[in-house]
Amino acid sequence: MPMRGHGRVAAWLGGLLCAAALAGGPAHAGNQKEEALADSVRLALSNAIADTRPPKPTFRDEAARVRYQAWFGEMSARLKKRLPDDQSRTEFLESVWYESTRAGLDPGLVLGLIQVESAYRKYAVSIVGARGYMQVMPFWTKVIGDSDRRKLFHMQTNLRYGCAILRMYIDMERGNLYLALGRYNGSRGKPQYPNAVLAAWKRWEFNPVAVASR
């Protein structure tokens, strides 16, 4: 189960983000389009980004803690070749869990998106300037942050922006993940990117029953 309060945060964000007002014909801006957002949506995103609590999971009960530990152990083993440093891998997975569950997203989906976007490269930069693990476009730091685009190379900040933006797109698309992923990539309606992320997600799905039976 997610950290206590994550469900309330996701529900609060979802209620506000569904009110997003989109302008006609927004221009492409790398992996995301720069949308015209309702004030309530911009405020919700800004508040989510500004939360500086450390990404340390806490749990409502022992079963939730055990499930997280099993997830962490499995994902750490899978990621070891990509992120060989133990401390860096631990911090990365703690942040992925924290930020994804905080936004009401499956951590496996976020791991799959990161695989497609940056191949787990912290300092990845696209040809149009998208940055970091989740390839966040710098304009977002001006729209909902403090305009410091350098922070997009900070692990937790990048994951927080990426998860909040994906959550917004899912709500804009009324839960249609295929269209939301296309919007995240700036290719809404085209199959290549959503199919790639959904396929990667399957590789990062967590089955606690299968893990326990080993």
C-alpha positions in Angstrom: 0.0 0.0 0.0 1.2 3.6 -0.6 2.5 5.9 2.1 -0.2 7.2 4.4 -1.8 10.3 2.8 -0.7 9.5 -0.8 -4.2 8.5 -1.7 -5.6 11.8 -0.5 -2.9 13.7 -2.4 -3.7 11.8 -5.6 -7.4 12.3 -5.2 -7.0 16.0 -4.5 -4.7 16.5 -7.5 -7.1 14.4 -9.7 -10.1 16.5 -8.8 -8.3 19.7 -9.7 -6.5 18.4 -12.7 -9.8 17.2 -14.3 -10.7 20.9 -14.6 -7.8 21.6 -16.9 -8.7 24.0 -19.8 -6.7 23.3 -22.9 -6.0 26.0 -25.5 -6.5 25.2 -29.2 -3.4 24.1 -31.1 -0.6 24.2 -28.5 2.9 24.0 -30.0 5.1 21.0 -29.5 7.7 21.4 -26.8 9.8 18.2 -26.9 8.4 15.4 -24.9 5.4 17.4 -23.6 3.3 20.1 -25.1 3.0 23.4 -23.2 -0.6 23.4 -22.2 -2.8 26.2 -21.1 -3.7 25.2 -17.6 -6.5 26.3 -15.4 -5.3 28.3 -12.4 -6.5 25.6 -10.0 -4.4 23.0 -12.0 -1.3 25.1 -12.0 -1.7 25.7 -8.2 -2.1 22.0 -7.5 0.9 21.1 -9.6 3.0 23.9 -8.0 2.1 22.7 -4.5 2.9 19.1 -5.3 6.3 20.2 -6.7 7.1 22.4 -3.7 6.6 19.6 -1.1 10.1 19.0 0.1 9.5 15.9 2.4 12.2 13.3 1.9 11.2 10.2 -0.2 11.2 7.8 2.7 8.3 5.4 2.6 6.2 4.8 5.7 3.5 2.2 6.0 0.0 1.9 7.5 0.6 -1.7 8.6 3.2 -4.5 8.7 1.8 -6.2 5.5 2.4 -3.0 3.5 5.9 -2.8 4.8 6.6 -6.4 3.9 5.2 -5.9 0.4 7.3 -2.8 -0.1 10.4 -4.7 1.0 9.7 -7.5 -1.4 9.1 -5.0 -4.3 12.3 -3.2 -3.4 14.4 -6.3 -3.3 13.0 -7.5 -6.7 13.4 -4.2 -8.4 16.9 -3.7 -7.0 18.0 -7.0 -8.4 16.6 -6.1 -11.8 18.2 -2.7 -11.8 21.6 -3.7 -10.6 23.2 -3.9 -14.1 21.8 -0.4 -15.0 22.5 1.2 -11.6 25.4 -0.7 -10.1 26.1 1.6 -7.2 24.1 0.3 -4.2 23.4 3.7 -2.6 22.4 5.3 -5.8 20.1 2.4 -6.7 18.5 2.5 -3.2 17.9 6.3 -3.4 16.5 5.9 -6.9 14.0 3.2 -6.0 12.9 4.9 -2.8 12.2 8.0 -4.8 10.4 6.1 -7.6 8.1 4.4 -5.0 7.5 7.6 -3.1 6.8 9.9 -6.1 4.7 7.4 -8.1 2.5 6.3 -5.2 2.1 9.9 -4.1 0.8 10.7 -7.6 -1.4 7.6 -7.7 0.7 5.8 -10.3 2.0 2.3 -10.4 5.8 2.3 -9.7 6.2 -0.2 -12.5 4.6 2.2 -15.0 7.1 4.9 -13.9 10.0 2.5 -14.2 8.8 1.5 -17.7 8.5 5.2 -18.8 12.0 6.0 -17.5 13.4 3.0 -19.4 11.9 4.3 -22.6 12.6 8.0 -22.0 16.2 8.0 -20.7 17.3 4.3 -20.2 17.9 5.3 -16.5 20.4 8.0 -17.3 20.2 10.8 -14.7 21.8 13.4 -16.9 20.1 12.5 -20.2 19.2 15.5 -22.5 17.1 15.1 -25.6 17.8 17.0 -28.8 15.1 19.4 -27.8 16.3 19.9 -24.2 14.2 17.5 -22.2 16.1 16.5 -19.1 16.8 13.7 -16.7 15.3 10.4 -15.9 11.7 11.3 -17.0 12.8 13.7 -19.7 11.0 16.7 -18.3 11.0 19.8 -20.5 12.5 22.9 -18.9 9.4 25.1 -19.5 7.7 23.2 -16.7 10.0 24.8 -14.2 8.7 28.2 -15.2 5.0 27.1 -15.3 4.8 25.3 -12.0 8.3 25.7 -10.3 10.9 28.2 -9.5 12.3 28.6 -13.0 15.5 26.8 -12.0 15.8 24.3 -14.8 19.1 22.9 -13.3 17.0 21.2 -10.7 15.6 18.8 -13.3 18.9 16.9 -13.0 18.2 16.4 -9.3 16.8 12.9 -9.0 13.8 13.5 -6.7 12.9 16.7 -8.4 12.9 15.2 -11.8 10.8 12.2 -10.7 8.4 14.5 -8.9 7.9 16.7 -12.0 7.5 13.7 -14.2 5.0 11.9 -12.0 2.9 15.0 -11.4 2.8 15.8 -15.2 1.9 12.2 -16.1 -0.9 12.2 -13.4 -2.2 15.5 -14.9 -2.3 14.0 -18.4 -4.1 10.9 -17.2 -6.7 13.0 -15.6 -7.0 15.2 -18.6 -7.7 12.1 -20.7 -10.2 10.8 -18.1 -8.1 7.8 -17.2 -7.1 6.8 -20.8 -3.5 5.8 -20.2 -2.8 5.3 -23.9 -3.8 8.9 -24.8 -2.1 10.2 -21.6 1.2 8.6 -22.5 1.0 10.0 -26.0 0.4 13.5 -24.6 3.4 13.0 -22.3 5.5 12.4 -25.3 3.9 15.0 -27.5 2.6 12.3 -29.8 -1.0 12.0 -28.8 -2.9 9.6 -31.0 0.2 7.9 -32.4 0.9 4.3 -31.2 4.7 4.0 -31.0 5.4 5.7 -27.7 2.4 4.5 -25.7 3.0 0.9 -26.9 6.7 1.1 -26.0 6.0 2.3 -22.5 3.2 -0.2 -21.9 5.5 -3.0 -23.1 8.3 -1.7 -20.8 5.8 -1.6 -17.9 5.2 -5.3 -18.2 8.9 -5.9 -17.7 8.6 -4.0 -14.4 5.4 -5.4 -13.0 5.7 -6.8 -9.5 4.0 -10.0 -8.5 4.5 -10.6 -4.8 3.0 -14.1 -5.0 5.6 -15.1 -7.6 8.4 -13.6 -5.5 7.3 -15.3 -2.3 7.1 -18.7 -4.1 10.8 -18.6 -5.1 
